[in-house]
């Protein structure tokens, strides 16, 4: 039986614009589609974990607007326990997402209510959740809320996961609270002070973050799979070959499915394959929450490699 995954993070309404190519600075281009969909890294990861079978609790903040009502209904429809989601006066988080014909994306996020999530609320909400197996959090909420989630998770004996997206100026002491850090290549370069305009030694950067206190650092690299490192060991996991349509939420699918696999007691090698399969499948469909695969699809793709 799977343990409970608690996701402490953002909930956004996504305005997704489809276009042939990204505009250059100062240029105007025509888009050809506009969609209003649920998203936010927290909600994406919570839904990804729930769809592959984990019981999930979501802790976050929504505005008292129409988008907040819409997103609460999405949480309920996904079978996620939303009792830890607070309501703040004002607007809910919003992301404007541009997706070109190659499936590449560019995202601008307005935090809205996500910026009001406090460490006090996170601590109180986590105290009400029984039998926590995994605490998963990300960078779209205030750093003090992230730290509270990781600290309470560690105190409760849960496995802690931080997806540092977007990268914040975290205190060094935070990393000692993280069992699994899951950045992409750009994010791990920022975290380690590397040049983001050149190819990154992902394994070397991962080992550097492990030296700062992280238990295991997993660097996602899109179609080139992932690499991981602890203070003493390194490894890698290949990607599944798919034809990408929209890479929005692919990284969130990876994090959510990996968390669900760990909550079921699977070894890291298996959890990485779940994450890789979920991320690949998410890239084959448009949208954020809408693109996330269910357990049957993930297991089918994983088993193709067996």
C-alpha positions as CSV (number, residue, x, y, z in Angstrom):
1,X,0.0,0.0,0.0
2,X,1.3,3.4,-0.9
3,X,2.2,6.0,1.7
4,X,0.8,9.5,1.6
5,X,2.5,12.1,-0.5
6,X,2.0,15.7,0.8
7,X,2.7,18.4,-1.8
8,X,3.4,21.9,-0.5
9,X,3.3,24.2,-3.4
10,X,1.7,26.5,-6.0
11,X,-1.7,26.3,-7.7
12,X,-2.1,28.4,-10.9
13,X,-4.5,29.1,-13.7
14,X,-2.5,28.7,-16.9
15,X,-3.2,30.8,-20.0
16,X,-1.6,28.7,-22.7
17,X,-0.8,30.4,-26.1
18,X,0.0,28.2,-29.1
19,X,2.2,29.9,-31.7
20,X,4.5,28.9,-34.6
21,X,7.6,30.4,-33.0
22,X,8.7,32.5,-30.1
23,X,8.8,36.3,-30.8
24,X,12.2,38.0,-30.8
25,X,12.6,41.0,-28.3
26,X,10.3,43.8,-29.5
27,X,8.6,41.6,-32.1
28,X,4.8,40.9,-32.3
29,X,3.7,37.5,-33.6
30,X,0.2,35.9,-34.0
31,X,-0.8,33.1,-31.7
32,X,-3.3,30.5,-33.0
33,X,-4.7,29.0,-29.8
34,X,-5.6,30.2,-26.3
35,X,-6.5,27.8,-23.5
36,X,-7.4,28.4,-19.9
37,X,-6.2,25.3,-17.9
38,X,-5.2,24.3,-14.3
39,X,-1.5,24.3,-13.5
40,X,1.1,25.5,-11.0
41,X,4.1,23.3,-10.1
42,X,2.5,22.2,-6.9
43,X,-0.9,21.2,-8.4
44,X,0.8,19.6,-11.4
45,X,3.0,17.4,-9.1
46,X,0.1,16.6,-6.8
47,X,-2.0,15.5,-9.7
48,X,0.9,13.5,-11.2
49,X,1.3,11.6,-8.0
50,X,-2.4,11.0,-7.6
51,X,-2.9,9.7,-11.1
52,X,-0.2,7.0,-10.6
53,X,-1.9,5.8,-7.5
54,X,-0.6,7.7,-4.4
55,X,-2.9,9.2,-1.8
56,X,-2.1,12.9,-2.0
57,X,-2.7,15.9,0.3
58,X,-2.2,19.4,-1.2
59,X,-1.1,22.4,0.9
60,X,-1.0,25.8,-0.7
61,X,-2.9,29.1,-1.2
62,X,-5.6,30.3,-3.6
63,X,-7.3,33.7,-4.1
64,X,-10.9,34.4,-3.4
65,X,-11.5,34.8,-7.1
66,X,-13.2,32.7,-9.8
67,X,-9.9,31.0,-10.6
68,X,-9.6,30.0,-7.0
69,X,-13.0,28.2,-7.1
70,X,-12.0,26.6,-10.5
71,X,-8.8,25.3,-9.0
72,X,-10.4,23.9,-5.9
73,X,-12.8,22.0,-8.1
74,X,-9.8,20.6,-10.0
75,X,-8.1,19.4,-6.8
76,X,-11.3,17.6,-5.7
77,X,-11.8,16.1,-9.2
78,X,-8.3,14.6,-9.0
79,X,-9.1,12.9,-5.7
80,X,-6.6,15.1,-3.9
81,X,-7.2,16.1,-0.2
82,X,-7.3,19.9,-0.4
83,X,-8.1,20.6,3.2
84,X,-4.6,22.3,3.6
85,X,-5.3,24.9,0.9
86,X,-5.8,28.4,2.5
87,X,-7.8,31.2,0.9
88,X,-6.2,34.7,0.6
89,X,-7.9,37.9,-0.5
90,X,-7.0,38.8,-4.1
91,X,-6.1,36.9,-7.2
92,X,-4.9,33.3,-7.6
93,X,-1.6,32.5,-9.2
94,X,-1.5,32.8,-12.9
95,X,1.0,31.6,-15.6
96,X,1.2,32.8,-19.2
97,X,2.7,30.0,-21.2
98,X,3.8,30.2,-24.8
99,X,4.3,26.9,-26.7
100,X,5.8,26.8,-30.2
101,X,5.3,24.3,-32.9
102,X,8.4,22.3,-31.7
103,X,6.8,21.8,-28.3
104,X,9.3,24.2,-26.6
105,X,7.8,26.6,-24.0
106,X,8.4,29.9,-22.3
107,X,6.6,30.7,-19.1
108,X,5.9,33.9,-17.1
109,X,4.4,33.3,-13.6
110,X,2.5,35.9,-11.5
111,X,2.5,34.4,-7.9
112,X,-0.8,35.9,-6.7
113,X,-2.0,34.0,-3.7
114,X,0.9,31.6,-3.8
115,X,3.1,34.4,-2.4
116,X,0.9,34.6,0.7
117,X,1.6,31.0,1.8
118,X,3.2,31.2,5.2
119,X,5.5,28.9,7.2
120,X,2.9,29.0,10.0
121,X,0.1,27.7,7.8
122,X,2.4,25.0,6.4
123,X,3.4,23.8,9.8
124,X,-0.2,23.8,11.0
125,X,-1.5,22.0,7.9
126,X,1.2,19.3,8.0
127,X,0.4,18.7,11.7
128,X,-3.1,17.6,10.7
129,X,-1.9,15.0,8.1
130,X,-1.5,11.5,9.4
131,X,1.0,8.9,8.1
132,X,3.1,11.1,5.9
133,X,5.5,9.2,3.6
134,X,6.7,12.0,1.3
135,X,6.9,15.8,1.5
136,X,7.4,17.3,-1.9
137,X,7.8,21.1,-2.5
138,X,9.0,23.5,-5.1
139,X,10.2,27.1,-5.7
140,X,6.9,28.8,-6.7
141,X,6.1,29.5,-3.0
142,X,8.0,31.7,-0.5
143,X,11.3,30.2,0.7
144,X,10.1,30.2,4.4
145,X,7.2,28.0,3.4
146,X,9.6,25.7,1.6
147,X,11.9,25.4,4.6
148,X,8.9,24.8,6.9
149,X,7.7,22.0,4.7
150,X,11.1,20.3,4.6
151,X,11.7,20.8,8.3
152,X,8.4,19.4,9.4
153,X,8.7,16.6,6.9
154,X,12.1,15.7,8.3
155,X,10.8,15.9,11.9
156,X,7.9,13.6,10.9
157,X,10.2,11.0,9.5
158,X,9.1,11.6,5.9
159,X,11.3,11.5,2.8
160,X,11.7,15.1,1.7
161,X,11.9,16.2,-2.0
162,X,12.7,19.7,-3.3
163,X,12.2,20.7,-6.9
164,X,14.0,24.1,-6.9
165,X,12.0,25.6,-9.8
166,X,12.3,28.5,-10.1
167,X,15.6,28.8,-8.3
168,X,15.5,30.9,-5.1
169,X,18.2,32.2,-2.9
170,X,17.9,29.3,-0.4
171,X,20.1,29.3,2.8
172,X,22.8,26.7,2.7
173,X,21.3,25.1,5.8
174,X,18.2,24.2,3.9
175,X,19.9,21.6,1.8
176,X,20.6,19.4,4.9
177,X,16.8,19.0,5.1
178,X,16.5,17.6,1.5
179,X,16.6,13.9,0.8
180,X,16.1,14.3,-3.0
181,X,16.8,17.6,-4.9
182,X,15.4,17.5,-8.4
183,X,16.7,20.5,-10.6
184,X,17.0,20.6,-14.4
185,X,20.4,21.5,-16.0
186,X,19.7,25.2,-16.0
187,X,18.6,25.2,-12.4
188,X,21.6,23.1,-11.1
189,X,23.9,25.5,-13.0
190,X,22.3,28.5,-11.2
191,X,22.5,26.7,-7.8
192,X,26.2,26.0,-8.2
193,X,27.2,29.3,-9.9
194,X,28.0,27.8,-13.3
195,X,27.7,29.5,-16.6
196,X,24.1,28.8,-17.9
197,X,25.0,29.7,-21.5
198,X,27.3,26.7,-21.9
199,X,26.9,22.9,-21.6
200,X,26.7,21.9,-17.9
201,X,28.6,19.1,-16.2
202,X,25.4,17.8,-14.7
203,X,27.0,15.0,-12.7
204,X,29.7,17.4,-11.3
205,X,27.1,20.0,-10.3
206,X,25.0,17.3,-8.7
207,X,27.9,16.1,-6.6
208,X,28.6,19.7,-5.6
209,X,25.1,20.0,-4.3
210,X,25.4,16.7,-2.5
211,X,28.4,18.1,-0.7
212,X,26.2,20.9,0.6
213,X,24.1,18.4,2.5
214,X,21.5,17.0,0.0
215,X,21.0,13.2,0.3
216,X,20.7,12.7,-3.5
217,X,20.6,15.1,-6.4
218,X,18.7,14.1,-9.5
219,X,19.3,16.4,-12.6
220,X,16.7,16.1,-15.3
221,X,17.9,16.6,-18.9
222,X,14.8,16.1,-21.1
223,X,15.4,13.7,-23.9
224,X,18.8,12.8,-22.6
225,X,17.4,11.3,-19.4
226,X,18.6,12.1,-15.9
227,X,21.8,11.8,-13.9
228,X,22.0,11.5,-10.1
229,X,24.7,11.8,-7.4
230,X,25.2,11.4,-3.7
231,X,28.5,12.3,-1.9
232,X,29.9,8.9,-2.8
233,X,28.0,7.5,-5.8
234,X,26.7,8.6,-9.2
235,X,24.3,7.1,-11.8
236,X,22.0,7.8,-14.7
237,X,18.6,6.9,-16.1
238,X,17.8,7.0,-19.8
239,X,14.8,8.7,-21.3
240,X,11.9,7.2,-23.2
241,X,11.7,8.2,-26.9
242,X,8.5,10.1,-27.7
243,X,7.5,12.8,-30.2
244,X,7.0,15.9,-28.0
245,X,4.0,18.1,-28.5
246,X,4.1,20.3,-25.4
247,X,6.8,20.0,-22.7
248,X,4.8,22.0,-20.2
249,X,4.6,20.0,-16.9
250,X,6.9,17.2,-18.1
251,X,9.3,18.0,-15.3
252,X,6.4,18.1,-12.8
253,X,5.2,14.7,-14.1
254,X,8.7,13.3,-13.4
255,X,8.7,14.7,-9.8
256,X,5.2,13.5,-9.0
257,X,5.6,10.0,-10.3
258,X,9.0,9.6,-8.7
259,X,7.5,10.7,-5.4
260,X,4.6,8.2,-5.8
261,X,7.0,5.4,-6.5
262,X,9.1,6.2,-3.5
263,X,6.0,6.3,-1.4
264,X,5.2,2.8,-2.5
265,X,8.6,1.7,-1.2
266,X,10.3,1.3,-4.6
267,X,14.1,1.7,-5.0
268,X,15.4,4.8,-6.6
269,X,16.2,2.9,-9.8
270,X,12.5,2.1,-10.2
271,X,11.3,5.5,-9.1
272,X,13.5,7.1,-11.8
273,X,11.9,5.0,-14.5
274,X,8.4,5.9,-13.3
275,X,9.5,9.6,-13.4
276,X,11.0,9.3,-16.8
277,X,8.0,7.5,-18.2
278,X,5.5,10.0,-16.7
279,X,7.6,13.0,-18.0
280,X,7.8,11.5,-21.5
281,X,4.1,10.8,-21.7
282,X,3.3,14.3,-20.4
283,X,5.3,15.8,-23.3
284,X,3.0,14.0,-25.8
285,X,-0.1,15.9,-24.8
286,X,-0.9,19.6,-24.5
287,X,-1.6,21.4,-21.2
288,X,-0.3,21.0,-17.7
289,X,-2.7,18.9,-15.5
290,X,-4.4,17.7,-18.7
291,X,-1.2,16.1,-20.0
292,X,-0.4,14.0,-16.9
293,X,-0.6,10.2,-17.5
294,X,-2.3,7.6,-15.4
295,X,-0.7,4.6,-13.8
296,X,-1.7,2.2,-16.6
297,X,0.0,4.4,-19.2
298,X,3.2,4.8,-17.0
299,X,3.4,1.1,-16.3
300,X,2.9,0.2,-19.9
301,X,5.8,2.4,-21.0
302,X,8.1,1.3,-18.3
303,X,7.4,-2.4,-19.1
304,X,8.4,-1.8,-22.7
305,X,11.9,-1.4,-21.6
306,X,11.9,-4.6,-19.4
